């Protein structure tokens, strides 16, 4: 049986910090794979082709692998996924594209031509699926598509609780300690030390302060709609925080 970690890299959810950790831990036996297509998808067949062609790979990270976790004879996949407060995540997407514009990406174009409040309003009007409970959709359906339903939320919550290495960005340290503890029996070289990198959170800022900046940047109608569109994501992240805390408390003192 071959053990492999799959990092489901959701945009602006501490992904670069996780990639750095996996690279340090596994060195040549780690790969980060994405296609040039911004809407690309790494199928199970493509993933298996990569793994069979690289028999020593132990960890793969990609924005383009999708849930559910593959069930393949001869492999046991351990999924690694970090979630983030949805309002803070959307704000971070804005800051990211302001710093690193993506040619031809409409979200990047909005970020580089609009204020933060206008950016939020434009996404609500033009691309609501992009910010409507996106993490619920990614966990439940593997892709951001139509507006998620209550049934989608239930599937997302169940998937979140099954995640082998679960993290929440504003519970980063607890997430890493719990993740290392539960995966080290299968991956003894896993070393979850270090701090988040490539973050647009802002040195010394807090989640509450960053969310307050979004609220101040938006008119009342836009902000109310933003909250409505992310009510299930917010509930999911609250549940994930509780699960991260539960796993962290299982780790013996050391």
Secondary structure by P-SEA (a helix, b strand, c coil): cbbbbbbbcccccaaaaaaaaaaaaccccbbbbbcccccccccaaaaaaaaaacccccbbbcccccccccccccbbbbbbbbbcaaaaaaaaaaaaaaaccccccaaaaaaacccaaaaaaaaaccccccccaaaaaaaacccccccccaaaaaaaaaaaaaccbbbbccaaaaaaaaaaaaccccccccccccccccccccccccaaaaaaaaaaaccaaaaaaaaaacaaaaaaaaaaaaaaaaaaaacccc
